[in-house]
């Protein structure tokens, strides 16, 4: 299927099914076999001598450059990211962000990181990058003037996340990317929440898109992986730096990610539909002060989401009306179908408490327009269970919280 001449014209769900299934990688079967190979053999000394210079997927050299299982995954991910020259895969989502930062930045450079980024990303800015002599400046992605004022002639990269981690703010990604380009910086988007199916980052002006494949692409809570897709020259730089660092992904994990990728579209659609139903239900509950779900009309950032996004997922947050942290925790502990655990994007529903104040430098929490007492939040990762069962679970947990 991947050999179709008009592959770029296919619809996204068709690309999910067909990407990476080149005949030379699959043979007479549907899926690319798992190639467990550290050593690649060469036909002659002449072929051995030529191999190092032919550095591209599909060219055998040594296991560190991958084999058909990893190449098929990279090819499939590239096919669903319009405008991408190629994709590099990493052992985790955080490794993907680190790989991109270590490609783009040098000692003395400045990187701008959105203040509502995933906490390990923030920690990378204040930890590893600082150790390498790189300055991190956190910005409020909703304050365009403040963001623009942080640039200087040493600014080399901007990291964007949409929506923001935990508090789910939606920023104007095209505008942030445009300003970065005008200032001579590379824009990097953590696009794990929507995936290219819900937000075509490169088409919207971003230079590099990153995903934690651990989440939606894997889809079954059984693998760790990340990816970075980029255009032309940037892709080649990411690929070279990844190889210099000796980064390689297990072919077994690549096969699991390929398996998950095939059903990504239908799972995202179902998760988003269930999440929106639950968000509407929570919005009407007297215990809830605010639902932070970009897909929900009236929720913060919904207008930008409706303008720029074509889809969403099952991850969103809500904030209790008053109460204490102990009340919030009793609610979580009373849930039966929502298991307590980090991550999201798997088939199962998950829940964690959120306290964004611990992960902010410049953005207020709670948002200034809300009562200061309404600050105890919950993040739900809605899975593939029946939505009525999930709502019943939330309802009984609210009742248990009030009884206590």
C-alpha positions as CSV (number, residue, x, y, z in Angstrom):
1,X,0.0,0.0,0.0
2,X,2.8,2.4,0.8
3,X,4.0,2.2,-2.8
4,X,0.9,4.1,-4.1
5,X,2.0,7.1,-6.2
6,X,-0.6,9.4,-4.8
7,X,0.0,8.5,-1.1
8,X,0.0,12.2,-0.1
9,X,-3.6,12.5,-1.3
10,X,-4.9,9.8,0.9
11,X,-7.0,10.6,3.9
12,X,-5.3,10.4,7.4
13,X,-6.9,7.2,8.5
14,X,-5.8,5.5,5.3
15,X,-2.3,6.8,5.8
16,X,-2.3,5.3,9.4
17,X,-3.1,1.9,7.9
18,X,-0.8,2.1,4.9
19,X,2.3,4.0,6.1
20,X,5.5,2.0,6.4
21,X,4.2,-1.1,4.6
22,X,6.7,-1.1,1.8
23,X,6.9,-4.4,0.0
24,X,10.7,-4.7,0.6
25,X,10.0,-4.5,4.3
26,X,6.8,-6.7,4.6
27,X,7.3,-9.3,1.9
28,X,4.1,-11.4,1.7
29,X,2.8,-10.5,5.1
30,X,0.8,-7.5,6.4
31,X,3.2,-6.2,9.1
32,X,6.9,-5.6,8.8
33,X,8.6,-8.4,10.7
34,X,10.6,-7.7,13.8
35,X,14.2,-7.4,12.6
36,X,16.4,-8.0,15.7
37,X,19.7,-7.2,14.2
38,X,22.8,-5.5,15.6
39,X,25.1,-6.7,12.8
40,X,24.3,-5.9,9.1
41,X,26.3,-7.9,6.5
42,X,27.8,-6.5,3.4
43,X,28.3,-8.2,0.0
44,X,31.8,-7.0,-0.5
45,X,34.6,-4.7,0.8
46,X,33.4,-2.1,-1.7
47,X,29.9,-2.2,-0.4
48,X,31.3,-2.0,3.2
49,X,33.3,1.1,2.2
50,X,30.3,2.8,0.7
51,X,27.9,2.0,3.5
52,X,28.8,4.8,6.0
53,X,28.1,7.6,3.4
54,X,24.6,6.2,2.5
55,X,23.0,7.3,5.8
56,X,19.3,7.0,5.2
57,X,16.5,4.7,6.3
58,X,16.4,1.7,4.0
59,X,20.2,1.4,3.8
60,X,21.7,-1.3,5.9
61,X,24.9,-0.4,7.8
62,X,24.7,-1.3,11.5
63,X,22.0,-1.9,14.0
64,X,22.4,1.6,15.5
65,X,20.9,3.0,12.3
66,X,17.9,0.7,12.5
67,X,16.5,-1.9,10.3
68,X,13.1,-2.4,8.5
69,X,11.0,-2.5,11.7
70,X,12.3,0.9,12.9
71,X,12.4,2.3,9.3
72,X,8.7,1.3,8.8
73,X,7.7,3.2,11.9
74,X,9.6,6.3,11.0
75,X,8.1,6.2,7.5
76,X,4.6,5.8,8.8
77,X,5.0,8.7,11.2
78,X,6.5,10.9,8.5
79,X,3.5,10.1,6.2
80,X,1.0,11.4,8.8
81,X,2.9,14.7,9.4
82,X,2.3,16.9,6.4
83,X,5.5,18.7,5.4
84,X,7.9,16.4,7.2
85,X,11.1,15.3,5.5
86,X,11.6,12.5,8.0
87,X,11.2,11.3,11.6
88,X,13.7,10.3,14.2
89,X,12.6,7.9,17.0
90,X,13.8,7.9,20.6
91,X,13.5,5.6,23.6
92,X,11.0,8.0,25.3
93,X,9.2,11.3,24.8
94,X,11.6,13.1,27.2
95,X,14.5,11.6,25.2
96,X,13.0,13.0,22.0
97,X,12.8,16.5,23.6
98,X,16.3,16.2,24.9
99,X,17.5,15.0,21.5
100,X,16.0,18.0,19.8
101,X,17.4,20.5,22.3
102,X,20.9,19.0,22.1
103,X,20.7,19.3,18.3
104,X,19.6,22.9,18.3
105,X,21.4,24.5,21.2
106,X,25.0,25.3,22.1
107,X,26.6,26.8,25.2
108,X,25.6,30.5,25.5
109,X,22.3,30.1,23.7
110,X,18.9,31.0,25.0
111,X,15.9,28.7,24.8
112,X,12.3,29.9,25.5
113,X,10.1,27.2,27.1
114,X,6.4,27.6,27.6
115,X,5.6,28.0,31.3
116,X,2.9,25.3,31.1
117,X,5.1,22.7,29.6
118,X,5.3,19.0,30.8
119,X,7.3,19.1,34.0
120,X,10.2,17.0,32.8
121,X,10.6,19.5,30.0
122,X,10.8,22.3,32.4
123,X,13.2,20.4,34.6
124,X,15.4,19.8,31.5
125,X,15.6,23.6,31.0
126,X,16.6,24.3,34.6
127,X,18.8,21.2,34.9
128,X,20.6,19.6,32.0
129,X,20.5,22.6,29.7
130,X,21.7,24.9,32.4
131,X,24.6,22.5,33.1
132,X,25.6,22.9,29.4
133,X,25.6,26.7,29.7
134,X,22.2,27.2,28.0
135,X,19.9,29.8,29.5
136,X,16.2,28.9,29.8
137,X,13.5,31.7,29.8
138,X,10.0,30.6,30.7
139,X,7.2,32.5,28.9
140,X,3.4,32.8,29.2
141,X,2.1,31.5,25.8
142,X,-1.0,33.6,26.2
143,X,1.0,36.8,26.6
144,X,2.3,37.5,23.1
145,X,3.9,40.8,23.9
146,X,5.7,39.3,26.9
147,X,6.8,36.3,24.8
148,X,8.2,38.5,22.1
149,X,10.1,40.7,24.6
150,X,12.1,37.7,25.9
151,X,13.9,37.2,22.6
152,X,17.5,38.3,22.2
153,X,20.3,37.7,19.7
154,X,21.2,34.5,21.6
155,X,17.7,33.0,21.4
156,X,18.0,29.9,19.2
157,X,14.9,27.7,20.0
158,X,11.4,28.0,21.3
159,X,9.5,25.1,22.9
160,X,5.6,25.2,22.6
161,X,3.1,22.8,24.0
162,X,-0.6,22.9,23.0
163,X,-2.6,22.5,25.0
164,X,-0.6,23.2,28.1
165,X,0.2,20.4,30.5
166,X,-2.2,20.0,33.4
167,X,-4.1,23.3,32.9
168,X,-4.8,22.8,29.2
169,X,-4.4,26.3,27.9
170,X,-4.5,26.6,24.1
171,X,-2.1,29.1,22.7
172,X,-1.9,30.7,19.2
173,X,0.7,28.2,17.9
174,X,1.0,29.8,14.4
175,X,1.7,33.2,15.8
176,X,4.3,31.9,18.3
177,X,6.0,30.0,15.5
178,X,6.0,33.0,13.2
179,X,7.5,35.3,15.8
180,X,10.2,32.7,16.5
181,X,11.1,32.5,12.9
182,X,11.3,36.3,12.5
183,X,13.6,36.3,15.5
184,X,15.9,33.6,14.0
185,X,14.8,30.8,16.4
186,X,13.6,27.3,15.6
187,X,10.1,26.5,17.0
188,X,9.5,23.0,18.5
189,X,6.0,21.8,19.3
190,X,5.2,19.0,21.8
191,X,2.2,17.7,19.8
192,X,1.4,14.6,21.9
193,X,-2.1,15.7,22.9
194,X,-3.6,16.1,19.4
195,X,-1.1,14.2,17.2
196,X,-0.8,15.3,13.6
197,X,-4.3,14.0,13.1
198,X,-5.7,16.8,15.3
199,X,-3.0,19.5,14.6
200,X,-0.7,19.5,11.6
201,X,2.1,21.4,13.3
202,X,4.5,21.8,10.4
203,X,1.7,23.0,8.2
204,X,0.9,25.6,10.9
205,X,4.4,27.0,10.8
206,X,6.3,25.0,13.4
207,X,9.7,23.7,12.5
208,X,9.9,20.5,14.6
209,X,7.0,18.4,16.1
210,X,7.6,16.1,19.0
211,X,5.4,13.3,20.3
212,X,5.6,10.9,23.2
213,X,4.7,7.7,21.3
214,X,4.3,6.2,24.8
215,X,0.9,7.8,24.8
216,X,-1.6,7.6,22.0
217,X,0.6,5.9,19.3
218,X,1.5,3.0,21.5
219,X,-2.1,3.0,22.8
220,X,-1.7,0.0,25.1
221,X,0.4,1.3,28.0
222,X,3.2,-1.2,27.3
223,X,6.0,0.7,25.6
224,X,8.1,3.8,26.0
225,X,9.1,5.9,22.9
226,X,9.2,9.3,21.4
227,X,9.6,10.9,18.0
228,X,10.6,14.1,16.3
229,X,9.5,15.0,12.8
230,X,11.0,17.9,10.8
231,X,11.5,19.3,7.4
232,X,14.6,19.0,5.2
233,X,17.8,20.2,6.8
234,X,16.5,20.1,10.4
235,X,15.6,16.4,10.0
236,X,19.1,15.6,8.8
237,X,20.6,17.4,11.9
238,X,18.3,15.6,14.3
239,X,19.2,12.3,12.7
240,X,22.9,12.9,12.8
241,X,22.8,14.1,16.5
242,X,20.7,11.1,17.5
243,X,23.3,8.7,15.9
244,X,26.2,10.6,17.6
245,X,24.5,10.1,20.9
246,X,24.1,6.3,20.2
247,X,20.3,6.5,20.5
248,X,18.5,3.5,19.2
249,X,15.0,2.1,19.7
250,X,14.3,-1.6,20.2
251,X,12.7,-3.3,17.1
252,X,10.3,-5.0,19.4
253,X,9.0,-1.7,20.7
254,X,8.9,-0.3,17.2
255,X,6.6,-3.2,16.2
256,X,4.4,-2.4,19.2
257,X,4.2,1.3,18.1
258,X,3.4,0.3,14.6
259,X,0.6,-1.9,15.9
260,X,-0.8,1.0,17.9
261,X,-0.5,3.4,15.1
262,X,-2.9,1.5,12.9
263,X,-5.8,2.1,15.3
264,X,-4.8,5.6,16.4
265,X,-7.5,7.3,14.5
266,X,-10.5,5.4,15.8
267,X,-9.1,5.4,19.3
268,X,-8.6,9.2,19.3
269,X,-12.1,9.7,17.9
270,X,-13.7,7.6,20.6
271,X,-11.6,9.0,23.4
272,X,-12.4,12.6,22.3
273,X,-16.1,11.9,22.0
274,X,-16.3,10.3,25.5
275,X,-14.2,13.1,27.0
276,X,-16.4,15.8,25.6
277,X,-19.5,14.0,26.9
278,X,-17.9,13.8,30.4
279,X,-16.8,17.5,30.2
280,X,-20.4,18.6,29.4
281,X,-21.6,16.5,32.4
282,X,-19.0,17.9,34.7
283,X,-19.8,21.5,33.6
284,X,-23.3,21.1,35.1
285,X,-22.2,19.7,38.4
286,X,-22.3,22.0,41.5
287,X,-19.1,20.6,42.8
288,X,-17.1,21.8,39.7
289,X,-15.9,25.4,39.3
290,X,-14.4,25.0,35.9
291,X,-13.8,22.4,33.2
292,X,-10.5,22.8,31.4
293,X,-11.2,21.0,28.1
294,X,-10.2,22.7,24.9
295,X,-12.9,20.9,22.9
296,X,-15.7,22.2,25.2
297,X,-17.4,25.4,24.0
298,X,-16.8,28.2,26.6
299,X,-13.7,26.5,28.0
300,X,-10.5,28.6,28.0
301,X,-8.9,28.5,24.6
302,X,-11.8,26.8,22.8
303,X,-11.9,29.5,20.1
304,X,-8.3,28.9,19.1
305,X,-8.8,25.1,19.3
306,X,-11.8,25.4,16.9
307,X,-9.7,27.6,14.6
308,X,-6.5,25.6,14.4
309,X,-7.3,22.0,15.4
310,X,-9.2,19.2,13.6
311,X,-9.4,16.9,16.6
312,X,-8.6,16.2,20.2
313,X,-8.2,13.4,22.6
314,X,-9.4,12.1,26.0
315,X,-7.1,14.2,28.2
316,X,-8.6,17.2,30.1
317,X,-8.8,18.6,33.6
318,X,-11.3,20.2,35.9
319,X,-11.2,22.3,39.1
320,X,-13.3,21.8,42.2
321,X,-15.5,24.6,43.6
322,X,-13.8,25.3,46.9
323,X,-13.0,22.4,49.2
324,X,-9.6,21.2,50.3
325,X,-6.9,19.1,48.9
326,X,-8.1,16.2,51.2
327,X,-11.5,16.5,49.6
328,X,-10.1,16.3,46.2
329,X,-7.9,13.3,47.1
330,X,-10.9,11.5,48.6
331,X,-12.7,11.9,45.3
332,X,-9.8,10.4,43.4
333,X,-9.4,7.5,45.9
334,X,-13.1,6.7,45.5
335,X,-12.9,6.2,41.7
336,X,-13.1,2.6,40.6
337,X,-12.7,2.7,36.8
338,X,-10.3,5.6,36.7
339,X,-7.0,4.1,37.9
340,X,-4.4,6.4,39.6
341,X,-1.4,6.7,37.4
342,X,0.7,8.9,35.3
343,X,0.7,8.9,31.5
344,X,-2.4,8.7,29.3
345,X,-3.4,7.7,25.7
346,X,-3.9,4.0,26.6
347,X,-7.1,2.0,26.4
348,X,-7.7,2.5,30.1
349,X,-8.9,5.6,31.9
350,X,-6.6,7.2,34.4
351,X,-6.7,10.1,36.9
352,X,-4.1,12.2,38.8
353,X,-4.4,15.2,41.1
354,X,-3.0,18.4,39.7
355,X,-1.3,21.3,41.5
356,X,0.1,23.5,38.7
357,X,1.5,26.1,41.2
358,X,4.5,23.7,41.7
359,X,5.2,23.8,37.9
360,X,4.9,27.5,37.1
361,X,7.2,30.5,37.0
362,X,5.2,33.2,35.3
363,X,1.6,31.9,34.7
364,X,-0.8,32.2,37.6
365,X,-2.7,29.4,39.2
366,X,-5.6,29.5,39.7
367,X,-6.2,31.8,36.8
368,X,-6.9,35.3,38.1
369,X,-10.5,35.4,36.9
370,X,-11.4,32.5,39.2
371,X,-12.0,32.4,43.0
372,X,-8.7,31.8,44.8
373,X,-10.5,29.0,46.7
374,X,-11.2,27.1,43.5
375,X,-7.7,25.7,43.0
376,X,-7.8,21.9,43.6
377,X,-7.7,20.2,40.2
378,X,-8.0,16.7,38.7
379,X,-6.7,15.5,35.4
380,X,-8.7,12.8,33.6
381,X,-7.4,10.6,30.9
382,X,-10.5,9.1,29.3
383,X,-10.0,5.7,27.8
384,X,-12.2,3.3,25.8
385,X,-14.6,2.2,28.5
386,X,-18.3,2.9,28.0
387,X,-18.9,6.6,28.7
388,X,-22.0,6.0,30.8
389,X,-20.0,3.7,33.1
390,X,-17.3,6.4,33.4
391,X,-19.8,9.0,34.3
392,X,-21.4,6.7,36.9
393,X,-18.0,6.2,38.4
394,X,-17.3,9.9,38.7
395,X,-20.8,10.4,40.2
396,X,-20.3,7.8,42.9
397,X,-16.9,9.3,43.7
398,X,-18.4,12.8,44.1
399,X,-21.0,11.3,46.4
400,X,-18.3,9.6,48.5
401,X,-16.3,12.8,48.7
402,X,-19.4,14.7,50.0
403,X,-20.3,12.0,52.5
404,X,-16.8,12.3,54.0
